[in-house]
């Protein structure tokens, strides 16, 4: 039986093509559902406008298929043998058909009908690299705790926006792309400066990725410390010993104004642990010392290897979830700190600040207002919602961060029950679920300090809920910085694919196009196609333009000491056709 072109609505008559309420304070199944009108930011019981106006494909170009601008055509790859390796154009990644959940049937390409098409960004980690609370000194215990390319996250992300804007449509079907969804860790240090940069990258604007002294960079890369790459200096450092170049003018270029055109598609947002917790790990919003240190004029840049490993272990094993140990560590090392220019823009932002930034008309871009979030979220103190993707598909954005601290995730009982109700109330629609954390990284069930009596639920429990609903096609997430595609099999056609996508901070710097098609034979296909930024694969060390920096961002990431070489995943985790049996 094919899906109907309607969505279960509340008794208040919510229009099927509107954003669905997701404040968590109301119950869709109880008939108190809200819709967010794309033209304004107010909760309403009816609305007639679509939630997302997809970009129309050009009538002058073939609809499908195409490979240009995707990793099907070419992927950045090393072109030199050892040491610091320069990148160039490598062979593309072929598409792999995966049949673990259903047998693909011949002739489906001629029968299929497109249900939806969208782009996933994840783990942009836009980074204020001069922030006083940053952990760069942990590099003494782990070479990958600080990476030489971190000052270039903003031009790198803008180049990814440029890539999406240049796509003709969905690579397999040629259908217009409906929207872009970010699946969290949009910022890195939970700083107001980074949040502003993120909103402008996505919606368009001028960005100066610099805080502190407006005249020059102040941080580890002009510290003279051999622990870090000193690009402007001719002095020897640990990274230059590995072949990293001397690039005079690099730091001035890194803090120069960047211009983002903004996405030419509607975009939606999902929260990650780095967007919720200071440094992505500490439930420390109430700590006055850390809040003051974030905007203050002292920065720790070096520590012994033994001390660095102690801090690393406390983060990894979640023995300091509220950051009290880190506060004491900074106090104990106060004499080793260096002076930097204070800046209030580095202050940590709260969940309410995050919502307000999304609801700000200055950052509306191509919409929708709130980018999925509504004033109902703000009133209820929640960061999850649902929205209408197309006639046949809804999207559900979860908040898997744990306010109690630590970088792994979970969901509370109220959100899990809301998820169940939303799926049940929309049983005549297919569903795509978005979150930051993966099913295997939702292992942190530490209580929410604001809701100490509420139980937290792990990834296995979320999988159980999704597996109980036959309309769920995919769970799309990030967090692990690696491409992984996992089948979740249940009886009676209640199966779905979990699609985890590599980050845009660690090489290979990817985003993913997802297309949903009804094959008209009792199966549905989920196509995934990876894309890189628009920056050229080859770098020119004399080119410190915005585009040149975006290319350098990728190459420096490839060469970062301690970088993992397996984050691209296997061929079966990259460009795929994921087949499901659906009624």
C-alpha positions as CSV (number, residue, x, y, z in Angstrom):
1,X,0.0,0.0,0.0
2,X,1.5,3.3,-1.0
3,X,1.7,6.3,1.3
4,X,-1.0,8.9,1.2
5,X,-0.2,12.5,0.5
6,X,-1.4,13.7,3.9
7,X,-0.2,14.0,7.4
8,X,-2.1,13.3,10.6
9,X,-3.2,16.6,12.0
10,X,-4.5,17.9,15.3
11,X,-8.1,18.7,15.9
12,X,-7.2,22.3,15.4
13,X,-6.6,21.5,11.7
14,X,-2.9,22.1,11.2
15,X,-2.2,22.3,7.5
16,X,-0.2,19.3,6.2
17,X,2.6,21.3,4.6
18,X,3.5,23.4,7.6
19,X,6.2,23.1,10.2
20,X,4.9,20.8,13.0
21,X,5.1,21.8,16.6
22,X,8.0,20.6,18.5
23,X,8.2,22.6,21.6
24,X,7.7,19.5,23.7
25,X,5.3,21.6,25.9
26,X,2.4,20.7,23.7
27,X,1.1,17.3,22.5
28,X,0.4,16.8,18.9
29,X,-1.6,13.7,19.6
30,X,-3.8,15.7,22.0
31,X,-4.8,18.1,19.3
32,X,-2.9,21.1,20.7
33,X,-0.3,21.1,17.9
34,X,1.2,24.3,16.6
35,X,2.5,25.3,13.2
36,X,5.1,27.8,12.5
37,X,4.2,30.1,9.6
38,X,7.3,30.6,7.4
39,X,6.5,34.3,7.0
40,X,6.7,35.0,10.7
41,X,8.0,33.6,14.0
42,X,4.7,33.2,15.8
43,X,3.1,29.9,16.8
44,X,-0.2,29.4,15.0
45,X,-2.9,26.7,14.7
46,X,-3.2,27.1,11.0
47,X,-1.0,28.1,8.1
48,X,-1.1,27.8,4.4
49,X,2.5,28.3,3.3
50,X,4.9,25.5,2.7
51,X,7.6,25.0,5.4
52,X,10.4,25.0,2.9
53,X,10.5,26.4,-0.6
54,X,12.8,24.2,-2.5
55,X,15.2,25.6,-5.1
56,X,13.9,25.0,-8.6
57,X,16.0,23.1,-11.1
58,X,16.9,24.9,-14.2
59,X,14.8,24.0,-17.2
60,X,17.8,24.3,-19.5
61,X,19.8,21.5,-17.9
62,X,19.2,17.8,-17.8
63,X,17.4,16.7,-14.6
64,X,19.5,13.7,-13.8
65,X,21.8,12.0,-13.2
66,X,24.9,14.0,-12.8
67,X,28.2,13.8,-10.9
68,X,29.9,17.2,-11.3
69,X,30.6,18.8,-8.0
70,X,30.2,15.5,-6.1
71,X,32.6,12.9,-4.9
72,X,31.3,10.6,-7.6
73,X,33.4,12.6,-10.0
74,X,36.5,13.4,-8.0
75,X,37.8,13.5,-4.4
76,X,40.8,15.3,-2.9
77,X,43.7,12.9,-2.6
78,X,47.5,13.2,-1.9
79,X,49.7,13.5,-4.9
80,X,53.1,13.3,-3.2
81,X,54.7,10.4,-1.4
82,X,55.8,11.3,2.1
83,X,56.1,14.1,4.7
84,X,53.7,17.0,4.2
85,X,51.6,15.8,1.3
86,X,50.1,18.2,-1.3
87,X,46.6,17.4,-2.5
88,X,45.2,17.1,-6.0
89,X,42.3,15.6,-7.9
90,X,41.8,11.9,-7.0
91,X,39.4,9.4,-8.5
92,X,35.8,9.6,-7.5
93,X,34.0,7.2,-5.2
94,X,31.5,4.8,-6.9
95,X,28.0,4.3,-5.7
96,X,27.4,1.1,-3.7
97,X,23.9,-0.6,-3.6
98,X,23.2,-2.0,-0.1
99,X,20.6,-4.7,0.1
100,X,20.8,-5.8,3.8
101,X,17.2,-4.6,4.4
102,X,15.5,-5.3,1.1
103,X,16.3,-6.9,-2.3
104,X,16.6,-4.3,-5.1
105,X,14.3,-5.0,-8.0
106,X,15.2,-4.6,-11.6
107,X,13.8,-1.7,-13.5
108,X,13.4,0.5,-10.4
109,X,15.2,3.4,-12.0
110,X,12.5,3.8,-14.6
111,X,9.7,3.6,-12.0
112,X,10.9,5.6,-9.1
113,X,9.3,8.8,-7.9
114,X,11.1,11.3,-5.8
115,X,9.8,11.9,-2.3
116,X,12.3,14.4,-1.1
117,X,15.9,15.6,-1.4
118,X,18.1,17.5,1.0
119,X,21.7,18.2,2.1
120,X,23.2,17.4,5.5
121,X,26.0,19.6,7.1
122,X,27.5,18.3,10.3
123,X,30.3,19.2,12.7
124,X,31.3,22.5,11.2
125,X,33.0,23.4,14.5
126,X,33.3,27.1,13.6
127,X,36.0,28.1,16.0
128,X,37.2,31.2,17.8
129,X,40.8,30.0,18.0
130,X,41.8,32.9,20.3
131,X,39.3,31.9,23.0
132,X,41.0,31.8,26.5
133,X,39.4,28.6,27.6
134,X,40.5,26.5,24.7
135,X,42.4,23.3,25.3
136,X,45.3,23.7,22.8
137,X,47.8,22.8,25.5
138,X,46.4,19.3,25.5
139,X,48.5,18.7,22.4
140,X,51.4,18.0,24.8
141,X,49.5,14.7,25.6
142,X,47.8,14.1,22.2
143,X,49.1,15.6,18.9
144,X,45.5,15.8,17.5
145,X,44.2,17.8,20.5
146,X,45.1,20.9,18.5
147,X,45.1,21.0,14.7
148,X,47.1,23.4,12.4
149,X,44.0,24.3,10.2
150,X,41.7,25.4,13.0
151,X,42.0,29.1,12.3
152,X,40.4,28.5,8.9
153,X,37.0,27.0,9.8
154,X,35.0,30.0,8.6
155,X,36.4,30.3,5.0
156,X,36.1,26.5,4.9
157,X,32.4,26.5,5.8
158,X,31.7,29.3,3.4
159,X,33.2,27.3,0.6
160,X,30.8,24.4,1.5
161,X,27.9,26.8,1.2
162,X,29.2,27.8,-2.2
163,X,29.3,24.2,-3.3
164,X,25.7,23.6,-2.3
165,X,24.6,26.8,-4.1
166,X,26.2,25.5,-7.3
167,X,24.5,22.1,-7.3
168,X,21.9,21.8,-10.1
169,X,19.7,19.6,-7.9
170,X,19.8,16.2,-6.5
171,X,22.5,14.1,-8.2
172,X,20.5,10.9,-8.8
173,X,17.0,12.2,-9.5
174,X,17.7,15.8,-10.5
175,X,14.9,16.9,-8.2
176,X,15.1,20.3,-6.6
177,X,16.8,20.3,-3.2
178,X,14.3,21.0,-0.4
179,X,16.6,22.3,2.4
180,X,19.9,21.9,4.2
181,X,20.0,20.5,7.7
182,X,22.9,21.0,10.1
183,X,23.2,18.1,12.6
184,X,25.1,19.9,15.3
185,X,28.5,21.0,16.6
186,X,27.9,24.1,14.5
187,X,30.2,26.0,16.9
188,X,33.2,24.7,18.9
189,X,33.6,26.6,22.2
190,X,29.9,27.5,22.9
191,X,30.9,31.2,22.4
192,X,28.7,34.0,21.3
193,X,31.3,35.0,18.7
194,X,31.1,31.6,17.0
195,X,27.3,31.5,17.1
196,X,27.2,34.8,15.2
197,X,29.7,33.5,12.6
198,X,27.6,30.3,12.2
199,X,24.4,32.2,11.5
200,X,26.1,34.5,9.0
201,X,27.8,31.5,7.2
202,X,24.4,29.9,6.7
203,X,22.2,32.9,6.0
204,X,24.8,35.3,4.5
205,X,26.8,38.2,5.6
206,X,30.2,39.6,6.4
207,X,32.2,37.8,9.1
208,X,35.5,38.8,10.7
209,X,36.7,35.6,12.4
210,X,38.7,37.5,15.0
211,X,38.2,38.4,18.7
212,X,40.4,40.3,21.1
213,X,42.7,42.7,19.5
214,X,41.1,43.9,16.2
215,X,44.6,44.6,14.8
216,X,46.2,41.2,15.0
217,X,46.0,37.6,16.0
218,X,46.8,36.6,19.7
219,X,47.1,32.9,20.3
220,X,49.2,29.8,20.1
221,X,50.2,30.2,16.4
222,X,52.3,33.3,17.1
223,X,53.3,32.3,20.6
224,X,56.8,31.1,19.6
225,X,56.0,27.7,21.2
226,X,57.4,24.8,19.2
227,X,54.4,22.7,20.2
228,X,52.3,24.6,17.6
229,X,52.8,25.4,13.9
230,X,54.1,29.0,13.7
231,X,53.1,29.8,10.1
232,X,54.4,33.4,9.9
233,X,57.8,32.6,11.5
234,X,60.9,31.1,9.9
235,X,61.7,29.5,13.3
236,X,61.7,25.7,13.5
237,X,58.7,24.1,15.2
238,X,57.3,20.5,15.6
239,X,55.0,20.9,12.6
240,X,57.6,22.4,10.3
241,X,59.8,19.5,11.1
242,X,57.1,17.4,9.5
243,X,57.1,19.5,6.4
244,X,54.5,22.2,7.2
245,X,55.3,25.4,5.2
246,X,56.3,28.9,6.3
247,X,53.4,31.1,5.1
248,X,54.1,34.7,5.8
249,X,50.8,36.6,6.2
250,X,48.8,33.5,7.1
251,X,47.6,34.8,10.4
252,X,46.6,38.2,9.1
253,X,44.7,36.5,6.3
254,X,43.0,34.1,8.8
255,X,41.4,36.9,10.7
256,X,40.5,39.0,7.7
257,X,36.8,39.6,6.7
258,X,35.1,36.7,5.0
259,X,31.9,37.1,2.9
260,X,29.3,34.4,2.8
261,X,26.6,34.4,0.1
262,X,24.4,32.4,2.5
263,X,22.6,29.2,1.3
264,X,20.2,29.7,-1.5
265,X,18.0,27.0,0.2
266,X,16.0,27.0,3.4
267,X,18.0,25.6,6.2
268,X,17.2,23.9,9.5
269,X,19.3,23.4,12.6
270,X,20.0,20.6,15.1
271,X,22.0,21.2,18.3
272,X,25.2,19.3,19.2
273,X,27.2,19.1,22.4
274,X,29.6,21.8,21.3
275,X,26.6,24.1,20.8
276,X,25.2,23.3,24.3
277,X,28.2,22.8,26.6
278,X,31.3,25.0,27.0
279,X,34.1,23.2,25.1
280,X,31.5,20.6,24.2
281,X,32.0,18.8,27.5
282,X,31.3,20.8,30.6
283,X,27.9,21.5,32.1
284,X,29.4,24.6,33.6
285,X,27.1,27.5,32.6
286,X,26.7,28.4,36.3
287,X,30.4,28.5,37.1
288,X,31.4,32.1,37.6
289,X,35.1,31.5,37.3
290,X,34.9,29.8,33.9
291,X,32.4,32.3,32.6
292,X,34.7,35.2,33.6
293,X,37.8,33.4,32.2
294,X,36.1,33.0,28.8
295,X,35.9,36.8,28.3
296,X,39.1,37.6,30.3
297,X,42.6,38.5,29.4
298,X,44.6,35.4,30.4
299,X,45.1,32.3,28.3
300,X,47.0,29.1,29.1
301,X,49.0,27.9,26.1
302,X,51.3,25.3,27.6
303,X,51.3,22.5,30.1
304,X,53.4,19.4,30.8
305,X,52.6,16.2,29.0
306,X,51.6,14.6,32.3
307,X,49.2,17.4,33.2
308,X,47.7,17.4,29.7
309,X,47.0,13.7,29.9
310,X,45.2,14.2,33.2
311,X,42.8,16.7,31.7
312,X,42.4,14.5,28.6
313,X,41.5,11.5,30.8
314,X,39.0,13.5,32.8
315,X,37.2,14.5,29.6
316,X,37.4,11.1,28.0
317,X,36.1,9.2,31.1
318,X,33.6,11.9,32.1
319,X,35.1,12.3,35.6
320,X,34.7,16.1,35.4
321,X,31.3,16.7,33.7
322,X,30.7,20.1,35.4
323,X,34.2,21.5,34.7
324,X,35.1,21.9,38.4
325,X,38.3,20.0,37.9
326,X,39.2,22.1,34.8
327,X,38.5,25.3,36.8
328,X,40.9,24.2,39.5
329,X,43.5,23.2,36.9
330,X,43.4,26.7,35.4
331,X,43.7,28.3,38.8
332,X,46.7,26.1,39.6
333,X,48.4,27.2,36.3
334,X,47.5,30.9,36.5
335,X,51.2,31.9,36.6
336,X,51.8,30.1,33.3
337,X,49.1,32.0,31.5
338,X,49.8,34.7,28.9
339,X,48.1,38.0,28.4
340,X,45.5,38.4,25.6
341,X,43.0,41.1,24.9
342,X,39.7,40.5,26.8
343,X,36.5,40.3,24.7
344,X,32.9,39.9,26.0
345,X,31.9,38.3,22.6
346,X,33.6,35.1,23.8
347,X,31.0,34.6,26.6
348,X,29.3,31.2,26.6
349,X,25.8,31.2,25.1
350,X,22.8,29.5,26.7
351,X,20.2,27.3,25.0
352,X,17.9,30.3,25.0
353,X,20.6,32.4,23.3
354,X,20.9,29.7,20.7
355,X,17.2,29.8,20.0
356,X,17.0,33.6,19.9
357,X,19.8,33.7,17.3
358,X,17.9,31.4,15.1
359,X,14.7,33.4,15.5
360,X,16.4,36.7,14.8
361,X,15.1,38.2,11.5
362,X,18.6,39.3,10.7
363,X,19.6,35.7,10.2
364,X,16.5,34.5,8.4
365,X,18.2,34.0,5.0
366,X,16.0,31.8,2.8
367,X,14.1,30.8,5.9
368,X,12.1,29.4,7.5
369,X,11.9,31.8,10.4
370,X,13.6,30.1,13.3
371,X,15.2,27.5,11.1
372,X,12.9,24.9,12.6
373,X,12.8,26.4,16.1
374,X,9.8,28.4,17.3
375,X,8.9,30.7,20.1
376,X,7.2,27.7,21.6
377,X,10.6,26.1,21.9
378,X,11.8,29.3,23.7
379,X,8.9,29.3,26.1
380,X,9.3,25.6,26.9
381,X,13.1,25.5,27.0
382,X,13.3,22.7,24.4
383,X,15.4,22.3,21.3
384,X,13.6,19.6,19.3
385,X,10.9,20.0,16.7
386,X,9.2,18.4,13.6
387,X,8.5,19.9,10.2
388,X,6.9,19.0,6.9
389,X,9.5,18.1,4.2
390,X,7.2,17.2,1.4
391,X,3.7,15.8,0.9
392,X,4.9,12.3,1.9
393,X,7.7,13.0,4.3
394,X,8.2,14.7,7.7
395,X,11.5,15.6,9.4
396,X,12.2,15.3,13.1
397,X,15.0,17.1,14.8
398,X,16.1,15.7,18.2
399,X,18.2,17.3,20.9
400,X,20.5,14.5,22.1
401,X,22.8,16.7,24.2
402,X,23.1,15.9,27.9
403,X,22.9,19.1,30.0
404,X,24.6,17.4,32.9
405,X,27.9,17.4,30.9
406,X,30.2,15.1,28.8
407,X,30.3,14.9,25.1
408,X,28.2,11.8,24.6
409,X,24.4,12.1,24.5
410,X,21.0,10.8,25.5
411,X,17.4,12.1,25.5
412,X,15.0,12.7,28.4
413,X,11.7,10.8,28.9
414,X,9.6,13.8,27.8
415,X,11.4,14.0,24.4
416,X,11.3,10.3,23.8
417,X,7.5,10.3,24.5
418,X,7.1,13.3,22.1
419,X,9.0,11.4,19.5
420,X,6.7,8.4,19.8
421,X,3.6,10.6,19.6
422,X,4.9,12.5,16.6
423,X,5.6,9.3,14.7
424,X,2.3,7.8,15.6
425,X,0.3,10.9,14.7
426,X,2.0,11.0,11.3
427,X,1.8,7.3,10.5
428,X,0.7,8.1,7.0
429,X,4.0,9.9,6.2
430,X,7.5,8.7,5.9
431,X,9.9,10.1,8.5
432,X,13.5,11.2,8.5
433,X,15.0,11.7,12.0
434,X,17.9,14.1,12.6
435,X,20.2,14.3,15.6
436,X,23.8,15.1,16.5
437,X,24.7,11.9,18.3
438,X,24.7,8.5,16.8
439,X,22.9,5.5,18.3
440,X,26.2,4.1,19.6
441,X,27.4,7.5,21.1
442,X,24.2,8.0,23.1
443,X,25.6,6.4,26.2
444,X,25.6,9.3,28.6
445,X,22.5,9.1,30.9
446,X,23.6,11.6,33.4
447,X,20.6,13.5,34.8
448,X,19.6,16.9,33.5
449,X,20.2,19.4,36.3
450,X,17.1,21.3,35.3
451,X,15.0,18.1,35.4
452,X,16.7,15.9,38.1
453,X,13.8,13.5,38.4
454,X,13.6,12.7,34.7
455,X,15.1,9.6,33.3
456,X,17.6,9.8,30.4
457,X,17.5,7.3,27.6
458,X,20.3,5.8,25.5
459,X,20.7,5.2,21.8
460,X,19.3,1.6,22.0
461,X,16.0,3.0,23.3
462,X,15.8,5.5,20.5
463,X,16.4,2.7,18.0
464,X,13.6,0.7,19.6
465,X,11.2,3.6,19.2
466,X,12.1,4.2,15.6
467,X,12.0,0.5,14.8
468,X,8.4,0.3,16.0
469,X,7.2,2.7,13.2
470,X,7.2,1.5,9.6
471,X,7.3,5.0,8.2
472,X,10.8,5.7,9.5
473,X,13.3,5.6,6.6
474,X,16.5,7.1,8.0
475,X,18.2,8.5,11.1
476,X,20.7,11.1,9.9
477,X,23.4,12.2,12.4
478,X,27.1,13.2,12.9
479,X,29.3,13.5,16.0
480,X,31.7,10.7,15.3
481,X,33.4,12.6,12.4
482,X,33.2,9.5,10.3
483,X,31.1,8.1,7.5
484,X,29.2,5.1,8.8
485,X,25.9,3.7,7.4
486,X,24.2,1.1,9.6
487,X,21.1,-1.0,8.9
488,X,18.6,-1.4,11.7
489,X,16.4,-4.4,11.0
490,X,13.0,-5.2,12.5
491,X,10.1,-7.3,11.5
492,X,7.2,-6.3,9.3
493,X,9.0,-3.7,7.2
494,X,9.9,-1.7,10.3
495,X,13.5,-1.2,9.3
496,X,15.6,1.9,8.7
497,X,19.1,3.1,7.8
498,X,21.2,5.1,10.2
499,X,23.4,7.5,8.2
500,X,26.3,9.1,10.0
501,X,28.4,11.6,8.1
502,X,32.0,12.8,8.5
503,X,32.7,16.3,9.8
504,X,33.8,19.4,8.1
505,X,36.7,20.0,10.6
506,X,38.6,16.7,10.2
507,X,39.7,15.5,6.8
508,X,38.1,14.6,4.4
509,X,35.7,17.6,5.0
510,X,32.4,16.4,3.7
511,X,28.7,17.0,3.6
512,X,26.0,14.6,2.2
513,X,23.1,14.9,-0.2
514,X,20.2,12.5,0.6
515,X,17.5,11.6,-1.8
516,X,14.4,9.6,-1.0
517,X,12.5,7.7,-3.8
518,X,9.5,5.4,-4.0
519,X,10.5,2.6,-6.4
520,X,6.8,1.7,-7.0
521,X,7.6,-2.0,-6.3
522,X,7.2,-2.2,-2.6
523,X,10.6,-0.7,-1.9
524,X,12.1,2.7,-1.1
525,X,15.6,3.8,-1.9
526,X,17.6,6.3,0.1
527,X,20.5,7.6,-2.0
528,X,23.4,9.3,-0.3
529,X,26.0,11.3,-2.2
530,X,29.0,13.0,-0.5
531,X,30.2,16.4,-1.5
532,X,33.3,18.5,-0.7
533,X,33.6,22.3,-0.5
534,X,33.9,24.3,-3.7
535,X,37.6,25.1,-3.0
536,X,40.0,23.5,-5.5
537,X,41.9,20.4,-4.4
538,X,45.3,21.9,-5.3
539,X,46.6,24.6,-3.1
540,X,48.8,27.6,-3.8
541,X,50.9,28.7,-0.9
542,X,51.0,32.2,-2.3
543,X,47.2,32.4,-2.5
544,X,45.8,33.6,0.8
545,X,42.5,34.8,-0.7
546,X,39.2,33.5,0.8
547,X,39.1,30.7,-1.7
548,X,42.8,29.9,-1.3
549,X,42.4,29.7,2.5
550,X,39.5,27.3,2.0
551,X,41.7,25.0,-0.1
552,X,44.5,25.3,2.4
553,X,42.0,24.4,5.2
554,X,41.5,21.0,3.6
555,X,45.2,20.3,2.9
556,X,46.3,21.3,6.4
557,X,43.6,19.0,7.8
558,X,44.9,16.1,5.8
559,X,48.4,16.6,7.1
560,X,47.4,17.3,10.8
561,X,49.6,15.3,13.1
562,X,47.6,12.5,14.7
563,X,44.8,12.7,12.1
564,X,42.8,9.5,11.5
565,X,43.0,8.2,7.9
566,X,39.8,6.1,8.2
567,X,37.1,8.9,8.6
568,X,35.9,8.6,5.0
569,X,34.6,5.1,5.9
570,X,34.4,2.2,3.5
571,X,32.9,2.4,0.1
572,X,29.6,1.2,1.6
573,X,29.5,4.2,3.9
574,X,30.0,6.9,1.2
575,X,28.0,7.1,-2.0
576,X,25.2,4.6,-1.6
577,X,21.7,3.4,-2.6
578,X,20.1,2.1,0.6
579,X,17.1,-0.1,-0.2
580,X,14.2,-0.7,2.2
581,X,11.0,-2.8,2.0
582,X,8.1,-0.5,2.7
583,X,4.4,-0.8,2.2
